[in-house]
Amino acid sequence: MEVPPEDTSSYTCSSDNHRLYLVPFRWWKEADPDGEGVLYDALPASSSYYAGPMKILNIFKSDLAFNLIRKENEHQDDDNGDGRNYALVSADMWLHALKWHSDVKGAVKDGKASAAEDDMTDVYPLQLKLSILQESNTLGVRISKKDNAVECFRRACKIFSIESELLHILDFSGQTTQFLLNDKNKNIKDSPRQSDQDILLELQVYGLSDLNRNKDMKKDEMVKTSPKMNGSYCEKGSLGLTGLQNLGNTCFMNSSLQCLAHTPKLVDYFLGDHRKEINHDNPLGMNGEIAMAFGDLLKTLWAPGATSVPPRLFKSKLAHFAPQFSGFNQHDSQELLAFLLDGLHEDLNRVKCKPYVEAKDGDGRPDEDIADEYWQNHLARNDSIIVDVCQGQYRSTLVCPICRKVSVTFDPFMYLSLPLPSTSMRTMTLTIVPCDGSAQPTPVTVTVPKQGKFEDLVSALGVACVLRDDQTLMVAEVYNNHIIRFLGEPTDSLSLIRDDDRLVAYKLQNDFDKFSRIVFVQQHIEKNSSSETQKLSSKAFGLPLVACGEIVKGQDIHDLYFKVLKSFRTTKAAKSCTENHDNTATEDEEVDALDCDVKFYLTDDNGNVKGSEIMMDVLLDSTGQLNVVVCWSANMLEYYDQRLLSSPAEVYKPALFSKRPQESISLYKCLEAFLKEEPLGPEDMWYCPSCKKHRQASKKLDLWRLPEILVIHLKRFSYSRFLKNKLETYVDFPIHDLDLSTFVAYSNGRSSHRYMLYAISNHYGSMGGGHYTAFIRHDGDRWYDFDDNYVSPIDEGRIKTSAAYVLFYRRLEDV
């Protein structure tokens, strides 16, 4: 607050550390029944207590003045009904009480209403001047009209009216005691007299806006209003319903932050004095800066009446310590969450000096003993609120396929990343092209397991195109009329093939690898009218063709190409061949009869022409694959149907306005897939201590110790060398009762392992962009949609979507 110009002897006390809140005593004690406050009696500022300026001000009725007399050695723990009782609390204490009442309000259903359900009003400020009086343990209080709004001053007159009823104020913050102590220390050095400096205090008043009206009205007669918050209408007095502004593609960050900002235990922790646990010496931490930035942001989000918050400071700290999140590109909300949880843990790690620990071999000991040893070793180096709340433990079992050596380890986890298995089938369309010219290209549609392997696709195609025993299929991906890759690994996942890919299956003889393989790409010859010269076109057309044969010279390439091209002949070409030759004509004679003008050029793997035109009698080095550009003249179009060479069909192209059926799978199936035994990949070979060699061992995971807060990441995004893909699978996840009892290998003394959903991070749209939001359970069973700065209620029946990406569960206590 600003100091009035004429009062230069005052100093301000309005920082967050000194800001005080005046609240109803009963409301405060419900949230903190064990706290003790210093008792003050409020008495008129008469001449017997104060002979200074306050007496004059009180006579003229222009300001409100009274004294607070500290009752020595007296504390009050309950409302004795004698007069009115208020509580004076700090900002952190007030936020804790607000959170407690908010939780209670959500939990109370169809029962007797408590004070937690009273119609508490918004916070409003009062500007006060405090003076330390000559009398010991006495504070003079003055509230001036000129320093306060008219309505606030009117309310103050009602709150501090002491003519007809006693008024008691209990200070739970300890701040008034500090005021008195500071003045006493000052007067030891100076002469004993009244302090010549007033304390300017901005007192925040909560729940006392209209005492007379609220006192006489019953709860069901009160009219509740719903102020607009962050672009939506939310119930007045509901804390935590504050949006985060989008700073430019920061919806991924906002989504994760809102989920964490509504996580039980973390909210209580960061609204409290969390800074005392900051570890400034941890080399793995960030000097506490991430923890402090997150804590400050969380306090702002939980402040009553807050509008949408721009998280600029947090974003700048994030970019400083994690450059991958700098700038304004879209990122993965789960990757941000993983970094933030780890960063908060290291910033708040209570272990200042991490001891060296080495896991001992099991030596036949019970798994329970080994698991406890691993866990205690982990806690010896890692001890924070994040470990307390978010970390669990799983058992990992490796078995050597040769000697059957078993290795068991127990590792901590912060979240579970679950695969999305599919039990449904997928239709895929490929173009079959015979490489001997015996038939035209034909699109073939087959049905394969959606999570199947490449070998499943080849097998289905073989049946569909009636593949002979002496034939095989070579599958290639075509883009811009060029082959960009051949698909050959039988164990490659079909999920790597996108719906808009274009695949061609070339039908070859089994022994094709004994011969040279030639890949033909067609281009037009462009004629320059002025010089009559010819040049290559820069744009390819049609379907790339593949042939296999023995190549010695240029003529062999010519003959192979026209053999493959035979099935593309037009009616005119067939008629010309019949007129000029009998049925015994050779392939070369038929081609000669068509008078086709073509030119052949060798190219590198990137399509760049190497050297001049291939002449028919020139010897060639045919080692490996030959890439050849075939340049068509205009007369070629008369004899070969260019339309038959059109680009291959897409793997899957839905009809106009149609959608694929929504695939659904339960969360429990995802857990089963995560925990099932499977062999390690060739890139993850395990060194067997018995064989003394790397082995492709089998691996089995089991849940061993579950955390209080269970975060489940649904692996919707897949990455490979060639593409990125997003799975739109609808996961049916429990909301009220996720029971993991059957998935936990060790009960750890708990009769059940049940969880309740309280937050969801959603991703809508495609892989490269899209939009993130969050659904949050708040105020009991009410759900809200946090869409950047907009917050709005949402029915529970609408929170299950195929956009669910990260699920947040809290453990239900055993009944």
N, C-alpha and C positions, 0 to 999 in steps of 0.2 A: 504494500500500500504506500501511497505517497504521504510524506510528512507535511502538514500545513506550514506555509511559509513563516507564519508568525511564531511557530513553536519549534525553534531551532534547538531546543535542549532535549528533544526526544530522540530515541533510537528505535529502529524497527525490529520486530521479532516475528517474521512471517515466513521463514524458510520451511521446507518440508520437515526438517529436524525439530523445529519449535512449534509448528502449526498444531493448534489444539482444537478439539471438537467437543461441543457441548451436546449431550444426548440424554434421554430419559434414563434414570438410574436403573429402573427395572429392566429396560431393554438391554442395557449393557450387562447386567448381572446374569441374565439368561444365557448370554454367550460366554461369560467368564465368571462362573459362580465362586471360584476360589481366590479371586483377586482381592486385594485390600487397598482402600483409598484413604488419603488424608482428608479428614473432615474439616470443612469450613462452614461457619454460620454466616449468613448474610444479614447485616444490620444497616439501618439508615446512617447516612454520613452526617451525623449531628456534630455539634461543636465539641462534645465530649470525646469524640474520636478524631476529629480532623478540623483544624482551624485555618486551613489554607484556602486556595481558590475554589475547591470543590464546594465549600459551604456557600459561597456567593452564587455559584452556578446553580446550586440546588434551590436557593431562594427564588431566583428568577424563573425557575421551572423550564429553562431552555434546554437543559441536558439532564440526563439520568445519572445519579451518583449514589453509590453505596459502598460499604466496606465489607471485606471478607476477613473474618476473624478465625484464625486457625485454632482448633481445639487440641491443645497439647495432649499427647499420649492417647488420643482417641481415634479409633478407626471404626468404620461402619461397614459391615458385610451384608446387611440386608435392609430392605425398606421397612422402617418401623411405623410407617403410616403417619408419622408426626410431621405435618406440613408437606412441602414439595421437596423432592430429592432429584438432583441432577448429577451426572457424571462428567468429568473432564478427562478426555483420553487423547492419546497421540494419534497421528495419522495412521501408523501401522496397526495400532490396536483397533482403531475404528474400522479399517478395511477387514481385519479378521472377524470382527463382530458382524459386519455386513455379510460376509461370505457365510458365516455360521447361520444367520437368519435366513439367507437365501436357500441354503440346503435344507433347513428345517421346513421352510414353507413348501418346498417341493415334496417333502416326505410326508407331510401331514395330509391325510385324506379322510374325509367324512368323519372327522373327530372333532373334539372340542378345540376351538381356535385358541392359540396362545398369543402372547404378546408379539411373537415373531410374525403373526399375520396381521397385526395392526396396520392401518393405512398410514404408513410413514411417508412423510413428504420429502421433497428434494432439499438439498443442502443450500443454505444461503449464508452470506458472511455478515459479521458484525465487527465494526472497527472499535476497539477498546483502547483506553489509556490506563495503564496500571502505574500506581505510585507506591513505593515502599514507605509506610508511615513511621512516625517516631515510635509509636507503640510496637513492641516486639510482636512478630508473627502476624502482622496486619497488612493487608493489601487494600489500597484505595482504588476503586473502579469508577471510571467515568466513560459514558457513552454519549457522544455528541451528535446532535442533529446534522450538523454540517458535514460530518464524516460518513454519514449513512444515508441510504435511500429512505424516503418517507415511510414506505411500508415496512422495511426492516427495523426502523426505529420504533414504529408502532408495536411491532411484535416484541421487540426488546422490552418495552414498558410492561407488557403483559407477563413475559417470562420472569422478569426480575422484580415484579411487584411484591413488596414485603410489608405493606401496610396491614393487610388483613390475614396473612398466612405466613408461617415460618418457611424459610427457604434454606436448604442445605445443599452444598456442592462438595462432592467427593472427588478429589484429584487422584486419578490412577496413573497419570502420566509422569508424575514426579517433577513437572516443570515449575510449578509454583514454589515448591521447596527449594529448587535451584535458584529462583529469583531471590528469595529471602536469604539464602546462603551467600549469594554473590554480594548482596547489599551489606550483609554483616561483615564480610571480609573487607569490603571497601571502607566501612566505617571504623575498622580497626586502625586504618592508616589515617583517616580524616577525623575531624571532630564529630561527635555524635550529634547528628541532626538529620532532618528529613532529606532523603535523596533529592538531588537537584536535577535528576534526569528521569523522565517518564519512559515507560516501555510501551511502544505501540504494538498492539496485538490484533491480528485478524482472526477472530474466533469464528469457527465454522459451526453453525447450528443445524442440527439434524433431528427431525421428529418432533419439533416444538413450534411449528409455524402458527398454529391457531389453537392454543390450549383450551380456551373456554368452550369452543365449538366441539372439539374432539372429545372433551371430557363428558359432555352431556349427550352426545349422540351414540347410538348403538352401531355396531359394526355394519349391520345389514342396511343401515340408513345412509351410510357414507357413499358419496358419489365418487367413483374412481375414474380418472381420466387416463388417456393413452397418448402420451406425447409421441411425436414422430422421431424415431431414432435412425440415423444413417440411411434414410431413404425408405424406411419401412415402419410399420406400427407395432411397437412392442409394449408390453405392460409396464406401467410406471413403477419405478423402484427395482426393476429387475437388473441385477448387476451382471457384467460380463457380456452384455449384448451390444458390443461395440465393434464396428467394422474396421478393416485395415484398408487404407487407400492403395490403389494399384499405382506403383511408381513407374510402370512400363514393363510389361511382361513379368511382373512379380507375383502373379496369382499363385504360382507354385509355392512361393515362400509364405504367402498369406494363409494358404490352406493348412500347411504344416504348423505354422505358429498358432492358429486358432485351436487346432487339436491339442497342442501342448498347453495352451493357455487355459484349457478347460479340463486338464488332467488332475484328478484328486491328488492330494499330498503335494504335488508340485506347486499348485496354486497357493496352498497354505505356506509352503516353504518360502516361495519367492515373495509373498506378501509380508513375510516376517523379516527377521534380521539375518538374511542369508549372506550378507557381505562378510560377516565374521568368519565364515568358513572358506573364503576365497584363498586359494593356494597360489601365491605369487611366485613361488620358487619352483614350480613344476615345469620342467623343460618341455613336457608334452602339452602343456596348457597354453593359454593365450593371455597370461598375466591377469586373468580374471575379467578381461574386457568383454568377452562374449557373455559371461554369466551376468555381469552388471548391466549390459545393454538389454539382455533378455529380461532381467528382473525389472528394470525401469519400464520397459515396454508393457510387461504384464500388469504392473501397478496402474499404468495409464489405462489399459483396457478394462480394468475392474473398477475404475473410478466412476461414481454415480454421475449420470447426466453427461457422460463423455460423448462427443461426436466422433465421427470416424477419424482414425489416427493414421498419419503418414509415417511409416516405420523407417524413416531416412537414416537415423543414427544406427539402428540395428543393421540396416542394409550396408552401410559404409563399413561397419565393423566386420560384417560377414565377408564383404569383398576383400578387405585387407588381409584376413587370415585364411580365406579360401578363394583365391583368385578365379577358380573355375566358375564361381557364381557372380563375378563382377560383370559390369555392363548390363545390357537390358535384353539379353536373349532368354528364351524360355528354357527352363530346366526341369529336372525330375523332382517332384516333391518328396519322394522317398529318399533320394540321395541327399537332399537338404536336411531331412529329418535325421538320417544316419550321422551326418557330420555334426549337427547341432547337439544331439544326445551325447556323442563322444566328446565334443568340445565342452559342454556343460559339466560332464563328469570330470574331465581333467582340470578344469578351472576350479572345481569344488572338491577335489580329491583331498580327503582328510589326512592321507598318508603323505608326510613331508619327505621322508627318506625311504624309498622303496627297497626292501630287502631282496637279495637274490634267493630265489627258490627254485628247486629242481624236483620235478615229479618223479617219484619212485615207481619202479615196476610193481605191478599188482602182486606178483609172486603167489597167486592162488588165493589172495585175500578176498573177502566178500566185497561185492560192488559198492555196498553202502559205505564201507570204510574208505575205499579208494575215492569215491565221489566226495565224501566229506573232506578228505585230505586235499583234493584238487580245489574244492571250494574255499577252504581256509587259506590255501596258498594264494588263491585269487584275491581274497579279502585283505590279505597282508599287504598287497600292493595297490588295491583298488577299493576305496571306501568313500562313497559319496551318496547324496540323495538319489542320484540316478541309479546307482547299484542297488540301493535300498528298495527302490520302487520298480525299476524297469528290467533288471537283469535276472535271467534264469540260467538253467544248466541242462545240457543234453549229453547223452552217452553216445559215443561213436565207436562202432565195432568194425574192425577190418579183419578179413580172413584171406590168407594167402591161398590161391587156387592150386598151388603145387604141393606145399608141405602142410597146409591147413593150419599154419601158425595164426593164433588169434591175438589181436592187439586191441585193448580197450582203453579209451581216454574219455575224460569228462571235461567239456569245454563250456565256457559261459556264452550266452547269447543276449543280444539287446532286443531283437525282434526275430520273427519267423518269416522267411521268404518262401512262400508256397507256390508250386507250379500249378497250372490250370490244365489238368488232364482232360482229354476229350474222349468220349465213348461213341461219338457220332461219326458218320461218314461224310466224305467230301466228294463232290463231283468235279472232275477236271477234264478239260477238252484240250487235246493235242492234235496236230496235223501230221498224218502218216504220209511219208514220201518214199516210194520205192526208188532205189538207186540204180535200177536197171531199165527204167523207162517203161516198165510193163503196165503201169496204171497211173492215173492222175492223183495228185495230192488229195487226201480225204481227211476231213475232221472226224475225230473219234472221241466220244465222251465215255469216261469210265468212272466208277465209284470206288474210292479207296478210303482207308481209315484216315481221319483228319490228322492224327498224330502218328501216322504210319511212316515207313521208310521208303527210300527211292526204289528199292527192290520190289515193294508192293505195287508201285506204279508201273514198273516195267512188266511185271507179271500180268497185271490187269490189261495192259495194252496188247500183250502177246495174244491173249485170248480174244480180245475184241477184233484184232486185225488178222486173225487166223495165221499166226506166225508158224512157219514150218520148222522142223527140227534143225535144218541146215541154215536157218536164218537167225539174225539177232537185230536188236534195235539200238541205235545210238541217238540219245536225246540231247538236244541243244536248245539254248535260249537265243531267240532272235530279237534284235533291236535295231531299228532303222535299217532294215534289210541286210544286216550283217549278223553273223554268228558271234556272240560275245563270250560264250562259254559252252563247254560240253559238261553235262552232268554225268558223273561216273561212279561216285562212291555209293555202294549199295546201302550203307547205313545212314546216309544223309537224311535228315528229317524233312518230310514233305511240308512242314510248317514254314520252311524257308522259301517255298514257292508261293508267290503272291497271286491274287486273282487276276491282276492285270498283266501278268507276264505272258509272253508268247513263246510256246514251246513247240519244237518240231521233232518228231521221231523218225529218223532215217532208217529204212529197212535195208540191211546189208547181209551178205553171206557171212557165215561164222568165221571163215578164214580171212576176213578182210585185213587183219593185221599183218598178213604176209605181203601185202601190196602197198603201194603208195596211196595216200589219201589226198584227194584234191577237193578243195572247197571253192565253188564257183560263185561269184557275185556279178550280177548283171548291171551294166550301165549303157546309156545311149551314146552314140557318136553324134556330136554336134557339128554341123557343117557351117563354115563361115562363107557366106555368099560372095564376099569380095575377093577372097583369095582362093576359094575352092579347096582350102585345106581343111583337114579334119582334126578334131581334138577330143579328149576324153571329157565326159560330163563329170561334174563333181558329186552328183547325187546318184546313188544306187537305186534300183527298183526291183520289185519282185522278191520272190523267195530264194534264199541262198540254196544251192544244190550241192550235193556231196556224191562223189563217185570214188571207187577204189579200183585200181588196176595197175598193170605193169607199165611204167613210164620210161621210155628211152629217149624220145625226141618230141618235138613240138606236135607232130602229127598225132601222137598218142593222146595228147590232151584234147585236140580237136575231136578225135573220134569218140572219146569217152563222153565229152560234153553233149554231143548230138545224140548219143545213145540215151543219156538220161533225159534229154529234151524231147524224145520221140512222142511221149504221151501228151505233149502240149501242142501237137500239130493241128492246124485248122483244117476245115473241109477243103479249102483250096489247095493246101499242101498235099493232102491225100489224093486229090484228083490229079494233080500234076505228076505225082509219083506213078500213078496208074497209067497215065497217058504215055509216059516216057519209058517205062520199064515194065517187064512182066513180073509176076509174083515171085520170081527167083532172084530179084535184084537185091544186091547187098546194101547194108546201111550206108556205106560211103557213096554208092551209086545213087541212092535215093536223095541224099543230101546234095550231091552235085547237081541233080536235076532241079533242085529248088533255087539254085543260084543265090545262096545266102551269103551276105557279106558280114563277117564278124572278124574281130581282132582280139587276140589274147595277150595279157600282160601279167607278169608275175608281180606280186605285192608282198610287203612284209606283214607282220601280224597286226599292224595299225592301219593297213589298207593303203599304204604309200607305194606307188609304182616303182619297181626296181628295173631300171634299164628300159630297153626298147621292146617293140612288139616281138612276141615269140614266133619265130619262123618255123615252118613245118619240118624242115630238115635239120634243125639245130639240136644237138645232143643236150640233155638236161641232167642235172644232179637232182634225183628224185628222192633223196633221203628224207624221211619224215613226212610232214604234211606240206603240201603246196597250196598256196593261196593265189587264186587266179581271178583277175577281172576280165569279164567277157563284154566287149563293146558291140552293141547291136546297131546295125544300120536300119534305115527306114524299111527296107524290103523284108527284114526279119518279121516285122509286125504283120505282114501279109500271110506268112506261113506258120507262125506260132502264136498261140492265143496268150497274150500278155495277162489277161484277166485270171487265167489259171495259175499264174505266178504271183498272185496278190499275197499280201502279208498274211501270216497264219492267224488263226483265231486266238482270242484271249483265253486263258485257262478257265476263267469263269466270268461270264457277263450276264448279269441279271436282266430280266425283261424290264421294259420301261416302267418306272414307278413301283417296281416290286422289290421286296427285301428278302434276304435269306431268313429262314426260320430261326428264331432266337434260341441259341444253345444254352442249356442250363446244367449246372453242376452244383452239388452241395459243398459247403466248406469242409465238411468231414471227409469227402472224397479227396479234396486237395491235401488235407493232412495225411491221409493214407498214402497218397503218391509221394509226399515229402519224406515219409518215414519208411517207405518200402526199401527192401534190399536191392541193390543194383551194382553192376560192375563199374569200376572207375574207368574214365576215358583214357585213351592212349597217352594223352598229354598230362594225365594226373597219376602216373604210375607210382606205386608205393614201394619203398625199399624194405624188403622183408629181412629182419635181423637174423632169421634162421637160414634162409637160402643165400643171403648176402648178395641179392640181386633185386632189381626193380621188377615188381610184378603188378599185373592188372588185377588187383584184389577186389573183392566184393565189399561193399560198405553198407552199413545199416545204422540209422539214427534212431534214438529213442528219447522222448522227453523225460527228464529226470527231476528237475526242480523248476517249478513255474513261478514267475514273478507276480507281484500284486497288480501291475499294469502290463497287460499282454498286447503287444503291437504285432499285427499280422499284415505282411506285405504280399499282395497278390501279384504274381509275376506276369503282368499283361504285356510287357514289352520284350521282344526278342531281337537279338542283334547277330549279324553274321558279317562275313567279309563283303558280301554283295548287297545286303539289304537290311532294313529295319522293319519290324512288323508289330502291330498291336492286336492283341486278342480281345474281342468284344464279348467274350463269354459272360453270361449272367451267372454270378455266384450266389447261391441261396445261403445266406449266413444267418445264424440265430441272432435275435435282438436281445431277448430277455434271459436266455439260459443256454449259453455255450458250455456244454458238459464235456470236459476233456478227461474224465476219469479213466476211460478205456484206452487212452493214448499215453498215459503216464506210467512209466515202468516202475516207479517207486512212489509210494503214497506220502512219504515224509511226515507221517503222523496225521495227515488230513483225510477225512472221510469222503470228501468230494473235491472236485476241481471245477467249479462252475464260475462262469463269467457273464457279465452284462455289458452290452455294447453302449459306448457313450460318445463316440466320435467316428467320423468317416472322412477321409480325404478322397475326393472324387476327381477323375480326369475325363473330360469330354473331348471328343474330336480325334484327330489323327495323330500319328506318331510325332511328326515334326513340329507340331504346335499345340493346338487345342486350348482348353481352358480348365483351370483347377478351381474347385470350390470345397467347402466343408459342411457337413451336417453335424450338428452338435446337440447332444442331450443336455438340457438345461432346465433348472427349476423342476426337478422331479422327472416326470415322464414326458415333458414337452420337448419337441425337437425344433431346431431353428436352422435355416439355410444361411450360411455365411458366404456370401458371394462378393469378395473384396469389401468395399465399403457399405454394401447393402446387407442388411440382416432382416430376415422375415421368418415367420412361423411356417412350419411344414408338417403335414400329417405324417404320423409314423408309418402309415401304409405306403408312403411314397419314397422312403429313404433307401429301399432296396432297388438298385439299378445296375446295369452293366458297366456303369462308370465307376463303381466302387473300386478303389485302388489300395488304400491303406486303412485297416480297421483297428480301432482302439477299444480294448475291453478292460474292465476293472473287475477284480475278483470279488465274488460274493462270499461272505463269511459263512462258515459251516453252521447249519441249524441244529 
